[in-house]
Amino acid sequence: MELAKLKWQCRRGSLELDLLLKNYFDTVYLQADNEEKTRFVEMLKLDDEVLLEFFLKTHTNK
């Protein structure tokens, strides 16, 4: 997938998701292996509500 398009898809409806996704893209994505890149692209297809719930649950369950 084209990097500019992928970076644009990291822009979401909430500031929290924007920050999380763009930070991952800028700091990890380019160095990730193909499997992780594929998972990230698939994750971006999820609705904002699902992503936010996932990140909140992951953070609070530590």
PQR file of N, CA, C, O and H, with PARSE charges and radii, in Angstrom:
ATOM      1  N   MET A   1       0.853  -1.181   0.000 -0.4000 1.5000
ATOM      2  CA  MET A   1       0.000   0.000   0.000 -0.0000 2.0000
ATOM      3  C   MET A   1       0.893   1.235   0.000  0.5500 1.7000
ATOM      4  O   MET A   1       1.950   1.250   0.631 -0.5500 1.4000
ATOM      5  N   GLU A   2       0.476   2.224  -0.682 -0.4000 1.5000
ATOM      6  CA  GLU A   2       1.198   3.484  -0.771 -0.0000 2.0000
ATOM      7  C   GLU A   2       1.305   4.134   0.614  0.5500 1.7000
ATOM      8  O   GLU A   2       0.313   4.242   1.335 -0.5500 1.4000
ATOM      9  H   GLU A   2      -0.383   2.212  -1.194  0.4000 1.0000
ATOM     10  N   LEU A   3       2.511   4.561   0.973 -0.4000 1.5000
ATOM     11  CA  LEU A   3       2.745   5.094   2.326 -0.0000 2.0000
ATOM     12  C   LEU A   3       1.909   6.328   2.634  0.5500 1.7000
ATOM     13  O   LEU A   3       1.381   6.449   3.740 -0.5500 1.4000
ATOM     14  H   LEU A   3       3.317   4.473   0.388  0.4000 1.0000
ATOM     15  N   ALA A   4       1.781   7.236   1.694 -0.4000 1.5000
ATOM     16  CA  ALA A   4       0.998   8.453   1.940 -0.0000 2.0000
ATOM     17  C   ALA A   4      -0.464   8.113   2.224  0.5500 1.7000
ATOM     18  O   ALA A   4      -1.088   8.706   3.104 -0.5500 1.4000
ATOM     19  H   ALA A   4       2.210   7.138   0.796  0.4000 1.0000
ATOM     20  N   LYS A   5      -0.998   7.163   1.479 -0.4000 1.5000
ATOM     21  CA  LYS A   5      -2.391   6.740   1.694 -0.0000 2.0000
ATOM     22  C   LYS A   5      -2.541   6.081   3.062  0.5500 1.7000
ATOM     23  O   LYS A   5      -3.507   6.332   3.783 -0.5500 1.4000
ATOM     24  H   LYS A   5      -0.492   6.681   0.764  0.4000 1.0000
ATOM     25  N   LEU A   6      -1.586   5.249   3.402 -0.4000 1.5000
ATOM     26  CA  LEU A   6      -1.627   4.575   4.692 -0.0000 2.0000
ATOM     27  C   LEU A   6      -1.529   5.576   5.849  0.5500 1.7000
ATOM     28  O   LEU A   6      -2.254   5.466   6.838 -0.5500 1.4000
ATOM     29  H   LEU A   6      -0.801   5.046   2.817  0.4000 1.0000
ATOM     30  N   LYS A   7      -0.634   6.541   5.714 -0.4000 1.5000
ATOM     31  CA  LYS A   7      -0.507   7.568   6.751 -0.0000 2.0000
ATOM     32  C   LYS A   7      -1.803   8.356   6.884  0.5500 1.7000
ATOM     33  O   LYS A   7      -2.204   8.705   7.994 -0.5500 1.4000
ATOM     34  H   LYS A   7      -0.046   6.630   4.911  0.4000 1.0000
ATOM     35  N   TRP A   8      -2.454   8.634   5.774 -0.4000 1.5000
ATOM     36  CA  TRP A   8      -3.728   9.349   5.801 -0.0000 2.0000
ATOM     37  C   TRP A   8      -4.782   8.531   6.547  0.5500 1.7000
ATOM     38  O   TRP A   8      -5.610   9.100   7.259 -0.5500 1.4000
ATOM     39  H   TRP A   8      -2.128   8.350   4.872  0.4000 1.0000
ATOM     40  N   GLN A   9      -4.763   7.206   6.396 -0.4000 1.5000
ATOM     41  CA  GLN A   9      -5.731   6.348   7.070 -0.0000 2.0000
ATOM     42  C   GLN A   9      -5.513   6.310   8.582  0.5500 1.7000
ATOM     43  O   GLN A   9      -6.397   5.884   9.326 -0.5500 1.4000
ATOM     44  H   GLN A   9      -4.090   6.744   5.818  0.4000 1.0000
ATOM     45  N   CYS A  10      -4.356   6.748   9.033 -0.4000 1.5000
ATOM     46  CA  CYS A  10      -4.101   6.829  10.475 -0.0000 2.0000
ATOM     47  C   CYS A  10      -4.843   8.003  11.102  0.5500 1.7000
ATOM     48  O   CYS A  10      -4.971   8.073  12.324 -0.5500 1.4000
ATOM     49  H   CYS A  10      -3.638   7.095   8.429  0.4000 1.0000
ATOM     50  N   ARG A  11      -5.326   8.913  10.288 -0.4000 1.5000
ATOM     51  CA  ARG A  11      -6.122  10.036  10.794 -0.0000 2.0000
ATOM     52  C   ARG A  11      -7.523   9.530  11.059  0.5500 1.7000
ATOM     53  O   ARG A  11      -8.194   9.028  10.157 -0.5500 1.4000
ATOM     54  H   ARG A  11      -5.223   8.856   9.295  0.4000 1.0000
ATOM     55  N   ARG A  12      -7.960   9.662  12.293 -0.4000 1.5000
ATOM     56  CA  ARG A  12      -9.238   9.109  12.683 -0.0000 2.0000
ATOM     57  C   ARG A  12     -10.149  10.192  13.229  0.5500 1.7000
ATOM     58  O   ARG A  12      -9.853  11.383  13.128 -0.5500 1.4000
ATOM     59  H   ARG A  12      -7.414  10.069  13.026  0.4000 1.0000
ATOM     60  N   GLY A  13     -11.268   9.762  13.810 -0.4000 1.5000
ATOM     61  CA  GLY A  13     -12.247  10.699  14.323 -0.0000 2.0000
ATOM     62  C   GLY A  13     -11.952  11.213  15.720  0.5500 1.7000
ATOM     63  O   GLY A  13     -12.644  12.105  16.212 -0.5500 1.4000
ATOM     64  H   GLY A  13     -11.509   8.794  13.891  0.4000 1.0000
ATOM     65  N   SER A  14     -10.936  10.662  16.363 -0.4000 1.5000
ATOM     66  CA  SER A  14     -10.614  11.137  17.713 -0.0000 2.0000
ATOM     67  C   SER A  14      -9.117  11.433  17.806  0.5500 1.7000
ATOM     68  O   SER A  14      -8.294  10.771  17.173 -0.5500 1.4000
ATOM     69  H   SER A  14     -10.374   9.937  15.964  0.4000 1.0000
ATOM     70  N   LEU A  15      -8.795  12.419  18.590 -0.4000 1.5000
ATOM     71  CA  LEU A  15      -7.401  12.811  18.769 -0.0000 2.0000
ATOM     72  C   LEU A  15      -6.583  11.668  19.354  0.5500 1.7000
ATOM     73  O   LEU A  15      -5.427  11.475  18.979 -0.5500 1.4000
ATOM     74  H   LEU A  15      -9.463  12.957  19.104  0.4000 1.0000
ATOM     75  N   GLU A  16      -7.179  10.909  20.272 -0.4000 1.5000
ATOM     76  CA  GLU A  16      -6.467   9.804  20.911 -0.0000 2.0000
ATOM     77  C   GLU A  16      -6.005   8.775  19.886  0.5500 1.7000
ATOM     78  O   GLU A  16      -4.852   8.344  19.905 -0.5500 1.4000
ATOM     79  H   GLU A  16      -8.119  11.066  20.576  0.4000 1.0000
ATOM     80  N   LEU A  17      -6.910   8.384  18.993 -0.4000 1.5000
ATOM     81  CA  LEU A  17      -6.548   7.427  17.959 -0.0000 2.0000
ATOM     82  C   LEU A  17      -5.545   8.017  16.978  0.5500 1.7000
ATOM     83  O   LEU A  17      -4.606   7.342  16.558 -0.5500 1.4000
ATOM     84  H   LEU A  17      -7.847   8.735  18.978  0.4000 1.0000
ATOM     85  N   ASP A  18      -5.749   9.273  16.617 -0.4000 1.5000
ATOM     86  CA  ASP A  18      -4.784   9.938  15.727 -0.0000 2.0000
ATOM     87  C   ASP A  18      -3.378   9.843  16.301  0.5500 1.7000
ATOM     88  O   ASP A  18      -2.438   9.475  15.597 -0.5500 1.4000
ATOM     89  H   ASP A  18      -6.512   9.822  16.959  0.4000 1.0000
ATOM     90  N   LEU A  19      -3.238  10.170  17.555 -0.4000 1.5000
ATOM     91  CA  LEU A  19      -1.916  10.171  18.185 -0.0000 2.0000
ATOM     92  C   LEU A  19      -1.323   8.770  18.259  0.5500 1.7000
ATOM     93  O   LEU A  19      -0.149   8.577  17.943 -0.5500 1.4000
ATOM     94  H   LEU A  19      -4.002  10.470  18.127  0.4000 1.0000
ATOM     95  N   LEU A  20      -2.113   7.802  18.668 -0.4000 1.5000
ATOM     96  CA  LEU A  20      -1.623   6.425  18.773 -0.0000 2.0000
ATOM     97  C   LEU A  20      -1.194   5.868  17.419  0.5500 1.7000
ATOM     98  O   LEU A  20      -0.094   5.334  17.275 -0.5500 1.4000
ATOM     99  H   LEU A  20      -3.067   7.959  18.925  0.4000 1.0000
ATOM    100  N   LEU A  21      -2.065   5.998  16.443 -0.4000 1.5000
ATOM    101  CA  LEU A  21      -1.801   5.396  15.138 -0.0000 2.0000
ATOM    102  C   LEU A  21      -0.679   6.108  14.394  0.5500 1.7000
ATOM    103  O   LEU A  21       0.181   5.466  13.791 -0.5500 1.4000
ATOM    104  H   LEU A  21      -2.958   6.432  16.560  0.4000 1.0000
ATOM    105  N   LYS A  22      -0.692   7.429  14.438 -0.4000 1.5000
ATOM    106  CA  LYS A  22       0.367   8.170  13.741 -0.0000 2.0000
ATOM    107  C   LYS A  22       1.719   7.945  14.412  0.5500 1.7000
ATOM    108  O   LYS A  22       2.741   7.868  13.729 -0.5500 1.4000
ATOM    109  H   LYS A  22      -1.391   7.951  14.928  0.4000 1.0000
ATOM    110  N   ASN A  23       1.738   7.841  15.720 -0.4000 1.5000
ATOM    111  CA  ASN A  23       2.985   7.575  16.420 -0.0000 2.0000
ATOM    112  C   ASN A  23       3.539   6.211  16.016  0.5500 1.7000
ATOM    113  O   ASN A  23       4.732   6.084  15.744 -0.5500 1.4000
ATOM    114  H   ASN A  23       0.908   7.903  16.275  0.4000 1.0000
ATOM    115  N   TYR A  24       2.687   5.198  15.973 -0.4000 1.5000
ATOM    116  CA  TYR A  24       3.126   3.874  15.539 -0.0000 2.0000
ATOM    117  C   TYR A  24       3.649   3.940  14.104  0.5500 1.7000
ATOM    118  O   TYR A  24       4.718   3.411  13.800 -0.5500 1.4000
ATOM    119  H   TYR A  24       1.717   5.301  16.194  0.4000 1.0000
ATOM    120  N   PHE A  25       2.907   4.578  13.248 -0.4000 1.5000
ATOM    121  CA  PHE A  25       3.318   4.661  11.841 -0.0000 2.0000
ATOM    122  C   PHE A  25       4.683   5.345  11.710  0.5500 1.7000
ATOM    123  O   PHE A  25       5.552   4.873  10.978 -0.5500 1.4000
ATOM    124  H   PHE A  25       2.039   5.009  13.495  0.4000 1.0000
ATOM    125  N   ASP A  26       4.859   6.436  12.409 -0.4000 1.5000
ATOM    126  CA  ASP A  26       6.099   7.216  12.299 -0.0000 2.0000
ATOM    127  C   ASP A  26       7.301   6.543  12.957  0.5500 1.7000
ATOM    128  O   ASP A  26       8.435   6.754  12.527 -0.5500 1.4000
ATOM    129  H   ASP A  26       4.153   6.819  13.004  0.4000 1.0000
ATOM    130  N   THR A  27       7.073   5.741  13.986 -0.4000 1.5000
ATOM    131  CA  THR A  27       8.206   5.205  14.744 -0.0000 2.0000
ATOM    132  C   THR A  27       8.460   3.712  14.551  0.5500 1.7000
ATOM    133  O   THR A  27       9.580   3.249  14.767 -0.5500 1.4000
ATOM    134  H   THR A  27       6.151   5.569  14.336  0.4000 1.0000
ATOM    135  N   VAL A  28       7.438   2.948  14.145 -0.4000 1.5000
ATOM    136  CA  VAL A  28       7.588   1.498  14.096 -0.0000 2.0000
ATOM    137  C   VAL A  28       7.301   0.918  12.708  0.5500 1.7000
ATOM    138  O   VAL A  28       8.022   0.034  12.247 -0.5500 1.4000
ATOM    139  H   VAL A  28       6.529   3.325  13.969  0.4000 1.0000
ATOM    140  N   TYR A  29       6.280   1.398  12.059 -0.4000 1.5000
ATOM    141  CA  TYR A  29       5.768   0.750  10.847 -0.0000 2.0000
ATOM    142  C   TYR A  29       6.843   0.510   9.789  0.5500 1.7000
ATOM    143  O   TYR A  29       6.932  -0.595   9.253 -0.5500 1.4000
ATOM    144  H   TYR A  29       5.694   2.116  12.434  0.4000 1.0000
ATOM    145  N   LEU A  30       7.629   1.478   9.485 -0.4000 1.5000
ATOM    146  CA  LEU A  30       8.597   1.344   8.398 -0.0000 2.0000
ATOM    147  C   LEU A  30       9.654   0.274   8.671  0.5500 1.7000
ATOM    148  O   LEU A  30      10.217  -0.295   7.736 -0.5500 1.4000
ATOM    149  H   LEU A  30       7.556   2.376   9.920  0.4000 1.0000
ATOM    150  N   GLN A  31       9.924  -0.001   9.952 -0.4000 1.5000
ATOM    151  CA  GLN A  31      10.907  -1.022  10.304 -0.0000 2.0000
ATOM    152  C   GLN A  31      10.264  -2.390  10.566  0.5500 1.7000
ATOM    153  O   GLN A  31      10.974  -3.379  10.749 -0.5500 1.4000
ATOM    154  H   GLN A  31       9.467   0.461  10.712  0.4000 1.0000
ATOM    155  N   ALA A  32       8.947  -2.450  10.583 -0.4000 1.5000
ATOM    156  CA  ALA A  32       8.235  -3.692  10.904 -0.0000 2.0000
ATOM    157  C   ALA A  32       8.383  -4.712   9.772  0.5500 1.7000
ATOM    158  O   ALA A  32       8.623  -4.353   8.620 -0.5500 1.4000
ATOM    159  H   ALA A  32       8.371  -1.647  10.434  0.4000 1.0000
ATOM    160  N   ASP A  33       8.234  -5.990  10.129 -0.4000 1.5000
ATOM    161  CA  ASP A  33       8.258  -7.024   9.094 -0.0000 2.0000
ATOM    162  C   ASP A  33       6.918  -7.026   8.354  0.5500 1.7000
ATOM    163  O   ASP A  33       5.963  -6.373   8.776 -0.5500 1.4000
ATOM    164  H   ASP A  33       8.039  -6.282  11.065  0.4000 1.0000
ATOM    165  N   ASN A  34       6.863  -7.757   7.264 -0.4000 1.5000
ATOM    166  CA  ASN A  34       5.666  -7.750   6.413 -0.0000 2.0000
ATOM    167  C   ASN A  34       4.423  -8.229   7.135  0.5500 1.7000
ATOM    168  O   ASN A  34       3.331  -7.715   6.893 -0.5500 1.4000
ATOM    169  H   ASN A  34       7.638  -8.288   6.921  0.4000 1.0000
ATOM    170  N   GLU A  35       4.571  -9.209   8.018 -0.4000 1.5000
ATOM    171  CA  GLU A  35       3.415  -9.722   8.764 -0.0000 2.0000
ATOM    172  C   GLU A  35       2.814  -8.635   9.661  0.5500 1.7000
ATOM    173  O   GLU A  35       1.596  -8.465   9.708 -0.5500 1.4000
ATOM    174  H   GLU A  35       5.459  -9.626   8.214  0.4000 1.0000
ATOM    175  N   GLU A  36       3.667  -7.910  10.360 -0.4000 1.5000
ATOM    176  CA  GLU A  36       3.175  -6.848  11.231 -0.0000 2.0000
ATOM    177  C   GLU A  36       2.563  -5.713  10.417  0.5500 1.7000
ATOM    178  O   GLU A  36       1.548  -5.141  10.816 -0.5500 1.4000
ATOM    179  H   GLU A  36       4.657  -8.048  10.321  0.4000 1.0000
ATOM    180  N   LYS A  37       3.166  -5.388   9.291 -0.4000 1.5000
ATOM    181  CA  LYS A  37       2.600  -4.348   8.418 -0.0000 2.0000
ATOM    182  C   LYS A  37       1.215  -4.746   7.938  0.5500 1.7000
ATOM    183  O   LYS A  37       0.305  -3.918   7.891 -0.5500 1.4000
ATOM    184  H   LYS A  37       3.990  -5.853   8.967  0.4000 1.0000
ATOM    185  N   THR A  38       1.058  -6.009   7.584 -0.4000 1.5000
ATOM    186  CA  THR A  38      -0.245  -6.500   7.132 -0.0000 2.0000
ATOM    187  C   THR A  38      -1.275  -6.400   8.247  0.5500 1.7000
ATOM    188  O   THR A  38      -2.408  -5.986   8.003 -0.5500 1.4000
ATOM    189  H   THR A  38       1.798  -6.681   7.623  0.4000 1.0000
ATOM    190  N   ARG A  39      -0.898  -6.774   9.469 -0.4000 1.5000
ATOM    191  CA  ARG A  39      -1.828  -6.674  10.608 -0.0000 2.0000
ATOM    192  C   ARG A  39      -2.232  -5.219  10.854  0.5500 1.7000
ATOM    193  O   ARG A  39      -3.392  -4.934  11.148 -0.5500 1.4000
ATOM    194  H   ARG A  39       0.023  -7.110   9.667  0.4000 1.0000
ATOM    195  N   PHE A  40      -1.273  -4.306  10.732 -0.4000 1.5000
ATOM    196  CA  PHE A  40      -1.584  -2.891  10.947 -0.0000 2.0000
ATOM    197  C   PHE A  40      -2.570  -2.388   9.892  0.5500 1.7000
ATOM    198  O   PHE A  40      -3.527  -1.687  10.219 -0.5500 1.4000
ATOM    199  H   PHE A  40      -0.330  -4.538  10.493  0.4000 1.0000
ATOM    200  N   VAL A  41      -2.340  -2.742   8.644 -0.4000 1.5000
ATOM    201  CA  VAL A  41      -3.250  -2.322   7.567 -0.0000 2.0000
ATOM    202  C   VAL A  41      -4.650  -2.881   7.815  0.5500 1.7000
ATOM    203  O   VAL A  41      -5.640  -2.177   7.616 -0.5500 1.4000
ATOM    204  H   VAL A  41      -1.562  -3.312   8.378  0.4000 1.0000
ATOM    205  N   GLU A  42      -4.740  -4.132   8.245 -0.4000 1.5000
ATOM    206  CA  GLU A  42      -6.038  -4.737   8.542 -0.0000 2.0000
ATOM    207  C   GLU A  42      -6.702  -4.046   9.737  0.5500 1.7000
ATOM    208  O   GLU A  42      -7.916  -3.842   9.743 -0.5500 1.4000
ATOM    209  H   GLU A  42      -3.936  -4.704   8.406  0.4000 1.0000
ATOM    210  N   MET A  43      -5.912  -3.690  10.734 -0.4000 1.5000
ATOM    211  CA  MET A  43      -6.443  -3.008  11.907 -0.0000 2.0000
ATOM    212  C   MET A  43      -7.055  -1.658  11.524  0.5500 1.7000
ATOM    213  O   MET A  43      -8.066  -1.248  12.095 -0.5500 1.4000
ATOM    214  H   MET A  43      -4.926  -3.855  10.729  0.4000 1.0000
ATOM    215  N   LEU A  44      -6.449  -0.977  10.570 -0.4000 1.5000
ATOM    216  CA  LEU A  44      -6.961   0.325  10.158 -0.0000 2.0000
ATOM    217  C   LEU A  44      -8.340   0.235   9.510  0.5500 1.7000
ATOM    218  O   LEU A  44      -9.023   1.249   9.371 -0.5500 1.4000
ATOM    219  H   LEU A  44      -5.628  -1.310  10.106  0.4000 1.0000
ATOM    220  N   LYS A  45      -8.749  -0.950   9.117 -0.4000 1.5000
ATOM    221  CA  LYS A  45     -10.075  -1.139   8.527 -0.0000 2.0000
ATOM    222  C   LYS A  45     -11.178  -1.178   9.585  0.5500 1.7000
ATOM    223  O   LYS A  45     -12.359  -1.072   9.254 -0.5500 1.4000
ATOM    224  H   LYS A  45      -8.193  -1.773   9.230  0.4000 1.0000
ATOM    225  N   LEU A  46     -10.800  -1.327  10.849 -0.4000 1.5000
ATOM    226  CA  LEU A  46     -11.781  -1.398  11.932 -0.0000 2.0000
ATOM    227  C   LEU A  46     -12.360  -0.015  12.226  0.5500 1.7000
ATOM    228  O   LEU A  46     -11.723   1.010  11.984 -0.5500 1.4000
ATOM    229  H   LEU A  46      -9.840  -1.413  11.118  0.4000 1.0000
ATOM    230  N   ASP A  47     -13.580  -0.015  12.753 -0.4000 1.5000
ATOM    231  CA  ASP A  47     -14.227   1.235  13.151 -0.0000 2.0000
ATOM    232  C   ASP A  47     -13.489   1.871  14.321  0.5500 1.7000
ATOM    233  O   ASP A  47     -12.850   1.185  15.118 -0.5500 1.4000
ATOM    234  H   ASP A  47     -14.097  -0.847  12.950  0.4000 1.0000
ATOM    235  N   ASP A  48     -13.586   3.176  14.407 -0.4000 1.5000
ATOM    236  CA  ASP A  48     -12.923   3.917  15.477 -0.0000 2.0000
ATOM    237  C   ASP A  48     -13.340   3.424  16.858  0.5500 1.7000
ATOM    238  O   ASP A  48     -12.506   3.314  17.757 -0.5500 1.4000
ATOM    239  H   ASP A  48     -14.105   3.734  13.759  0.4000 1.0000
ATOM    240  N   GLU A  49     -14.621   3.128  17.028 -0.4000 1.5000
ATOM    241  CA  GLU A  49     -15.112   2.692  18.328 -0.0000 2.0000
ATOM    242  C   GLU A  49     -14.446   1.379  18.754  0.5500 1.7000
ATOM    243  O   GLU A  49     -14.104   1.201  19.923 -0.5500 1.4000
ATOM    244  H   GLU A  49     -15.298   3.217  16.298  0.4000 1.0000
ATOM    245  N   VAL A  50     -14.269   0.479  17.814 -0.4000 1.5000
ATOM    246  CA  VAL A  50     -13.632  -0.808  18.103 -0.0000 2.0000
ATOM    247  C   VAL A  50     -12.169  -0.595  18.483  0.5500 1.7000
ATOM    248  O   VAL A  50     -11.679  -1.184  19.448 -0.5500 1.4000
ATOM    249  H   VAL A  50     -14.547   0.623  16.864  0.4000 1.0000
ATOM    250  N   LEU A  51     -11.481   0.241  17.726 -0.4000 1.5000
ATOM    251  CA  LEU A  51     -10.071   0.517  18.020 -0.0000 2.0000
ATOM    252  C   LEU A  51      -9.901   1.179  19.379  0.5500 1.7000
ATOM    253  O   LEU A  51      -9.035   0.792  20.163 -0.5500 1.4000
ATOM    254  H   LEU A  51     -11.878   0.719  16.943  0.4000 1.0000
ATOM    255  N   LEU A  52     -10.720   2.165  19.650 -0.4000 1.5000
ATOM    256  CA  LEU A  52     -10.604   2.877  20.921 -0.0000 2.0000
ATOM    257  C   LEU A  52     -10.881   1.945  22.092  0.5500 1.7000
ATOM    258  O   LEU A  52     -10.172   1.982  23.098 -0.5500 1.4000
ATOM    259  H   LEU A  52     -11.424   2.480  19.013  0.4000 1.0000
ATOM    260  N   GLU A  53     -11.902   1.116  21.968 -0.4000 1.5000
ATOM    261  CA  GLU A  53     -12.201   0.150  23.027 -0.0000 2.0000
ATOM    262  C   GLU A  53     -11.028  -0.815  23.228  0.5500 1.7000
ATOM    263  O   GLU A  53     -10.663  -1.117  24.364 -0.5500 1.4000
ATOM    264  H   GLU A  53     -12.477   1.086  21.151  0.4000 1.0000
ATOM    265  N   PHE A  54     -10.442  -1.296  22.138 -0.4000 1.5000
ATOM    266  CA  PHE A  54      -9.305  -2.196  22.234 -0.0000 2.0000
ATOM    267  C   PHE A  54      -8.147  -1.535  22.964  0.5500 1.7000
ATOM    268  O   PHE A  54      -7.582  -2.123  23.887 -0.5500 1.4000
ATOM    269  H   PHE A  54     -10.739  -1.052  21.215  0.4000 1.0000
ATOM    270  N   PHE A  55      -7.788  -0.325  22.565 -0.4000 1.5000
ATOM    271  CA  PHE A  55      -6.654   0.344  23.196 -0.0000 2.0000
ATOM    272  C   PHE A  55      -6.921   0.671  24.654  0.5500 1.7000
ATOM    273  O   PHE A  55      -6.019   0.576  25.486 -0.5500 1.4000
ATOM    274  H   PHE A  55      -8.247   0.152  21.816  0.4000 1.0000
ATOM    275  N   LEU A  56      -8.139   1.050  24.971 -0.4000 1.5000
ATOM    276  CA  LEU A  56      -8.467   1.351  26.366 -0.0000 2.0000
ATOM    277  C   LEU A  56      -8.422   0.090  27.217  0.5500 1.7000
ATOM    278  O   LEU A  56      -7.902   0.120  28.332 -0.5500 1.4000
ATOM    279  H   LEU A  56      -8.872   1.127  24.296  0.4000 1.0000
ATOM    280  N   LYS A  57      -8.953  -1.010  26.717 -0.4000 1.5000
ATOM    281  CA  LYS A  57      -8.925  -2.270  27.467 -0.0000 2.0000
ATOM    282  C   LYS A  57      -7.504  -2.769  27.627  0.5500 1.7000
ATOM    283  O   LYS A  57      -7.133  -3.246  28.700 -0.5500 1.4000
ATOM    284  H   LYS A  57      -9.376  -1.035  25.812  0.4000 1.0000
ATOM    285  N   THR A  58      -6.710  -2.667  26.588 -0.4000 1.5000
ATOM    286  CA  THR A  58      -5.323  -3.118  26.644 -0.0000 2.0000
ATOM    287  C   THR A  58      -4.550  -2.310  27.682  0.5500 1.7000
ATOM    288  O   THR A  58      -3.760  -2.863  28.447 -0.5500 1.4000
ATOM    289  H   THR A  58      -7.011  -2.279  25.717  0.4000 1.0000
ATOM    290  N   HIS A  59      -4.779  -1.021  27.705 -0.4000 1.5000
ATOM    291  CA  HIS A  59      -4.057  -0.146  28.627 -0.0000 2.0000
ATOM    292  C   HIS A  59      -4.499  -0.379  30.074  0.5500 1.7000
ATOM    293  O   HIS A  59      -3.661  -0.395  30.976 -0.5500 1.4000
ATOM    294  H   HIS A  59      -5.421  -0.571  27.084  0.4000 1.0000
ATOM    295  N   THR A  60      -5.782  -0.556  30.303 -0.4000 1.5000
ATOM    296  CA  THR A  60      -6.279  -0.687  31.673 -0.0000 2.0000
ATOM    297  C   THR A  60      -6.080  -2.088  32.250  0.5500 1.7000
ATOM    298  O   THR A  60      -6.173  -2.266  33.465 -0.5500 1.4000
ATOM    299  H   THR A  60      -6.462  -0.543  29.570  0.4000 1.0000
ATOM    300  N   ASN A  61      -5.810  -3.075  31.415 -0.4000 1.5000
ATOM    301  CA  ASN A  61      -5.614  -4.441  31.898 -0.0000 2.0000
ATOM    302  C   ASN A  61      -4.169  -4.762  32.228  0.5500 1.7000
ATOM    303  O   ASN A  61      -3.862  -5.913  32.538 -0.5500 1.4000
ATOM    304  H   ASN A  61      -5.734  -2.931  30.428  0.4000 1.0000
ATOM    305  N   LYS A  62      -3.300  -3.824  32.174 -0.4000 1.5000
ATOM    306  CA  LYS A  62      -1.874  -4.071  32.485 -0.0000 2.0000
ATOM    307  C   LYS A  62      -1.632  -4.057  33.966  0.5500 1.7000
ATOM    308  O   LYS A  62      -0.499  -4.246  34.408 -0.5500 1.4000
ATOM    309  H   LYS A  62      -3.549  -2.889  31.921  0.4000 1.0000
TER
END
